Amino acid sequence: HPIYAVALTPDGQYAAAGRGNKISVYHVPSGEQVGQLPDPALLSIEYQGQPMYEPGSSHRDFVHALAFNATGTMLASASYREVKLW
């Protein structure tokens, strides 16, 4: 999936990437993915008995913007008409 949004912690150790409607977190020095930020509430949304969102989805729509706070301990993600704090 292409990356539409990216953010770096102020110390440059971690990067968050919005890939479609998912958010992945990477350790920059090693290049390793260290986690994802799934929203478990999206798993309960169904249409005609089928789940609408894959496991690991962070938003209903594409992640368009990401930003870490000044200490790098909180991430804000934005999608269509929605902002989440992680």
C-alpha positions in Angstrom: 0.0 0.0 0.0 1.3 3.5 -0.8 2.2 5.9 2.0 -0.1 9.0 2.1 1.1 10.5 5.4 4.3 10.3 7.5 5.5 11.7 10.8 8.8 11.5 12.7 9.3 11.8 16.5 11.3 14.8 17.5 14.3 12.7 18.4 14.2 10.9 15.0 13.9 7.4 16.5 10.4 6.5 15.3 8.4 7.2 12.2 4.7 6.6 11.6 3.4 5.9 8.1 -0.2 6.0 7.0 -0.6 3.2 4.4 -4.2 3.3 3.1 -6.4 3.2 6.2 -3.7 1.6 8.5 -0.9 3.2 10.5 2.5 1.4 10.9 5.2 2.5 13.3 8.9 2.0 12.4 12.2 2.3 14.4 14.2 4.5 12.1 17.8 3.4 12.9 17.0 -0.3 12.3 14.3 0.2 9.7 12.2 -2.4 11.4 8.4 -2.1 11.8 7.7 -2.1 15.5 3.9 -2.0 15.5 0.6 -1.0 14.0 -2.2 1.1 15.5 -5.5 -0.8 15.0 -8.8 0.6 16.1 -10.7 -2.5 17.5 -14.0 -0.7 17.1 -13.8 -1.0 13.3 -13.9 -4.8 13.6 -17.5 -4.8 14.8 -18.7 -2.9 11.7 -20.4 -5.3 9.2 -22.3 -5.1 6.0 -24.6 -8.1 5.1 -22.8 -10.2 7.7 -19.3 -9.5 6.4 -16.7 -7.3 8.2 -16.2 -4.0 6.3 -12.6 -3.4 7.6 -9.6 -5.7 7.7 -7.9 -6.5 11.0 -5.3 -3.8 11.8 -7.3 -0.9 10.3 -6.9 2.4 12.0 -9.4 4.5 10.2 -12.5 4.0 7.9 -10.8 6.1 5.1 -7.3 6.8 4.1 -4.9 8.3 6.7 -4.2 11.8 5.3 -2.1 13.4 8.0 0.0 12.3 11.0 1.8 14.4 13.7 3.7 13.5 16.9 3.5 15.8 19.9 6.7 17.6 21.1 7.8 14.7 23.4 7.0 11.9 20.8 4.6 10.1 23.2 1.4 10.8 21.4 0.4 10.6 17.7 -2.5 12.4 16.0 -3.9 10.8 12.9 -6.4 12.4 10.5 -8.7 10.9 8.0 -11.9 12.1 6.3 -13.8 14.0 9.0 -12.0 12.2 11.8 -9.0 12.8 14.1 -7.7 10.1 16.5 -5.1 10.4 19.3 -2.9 7.4 19.9 
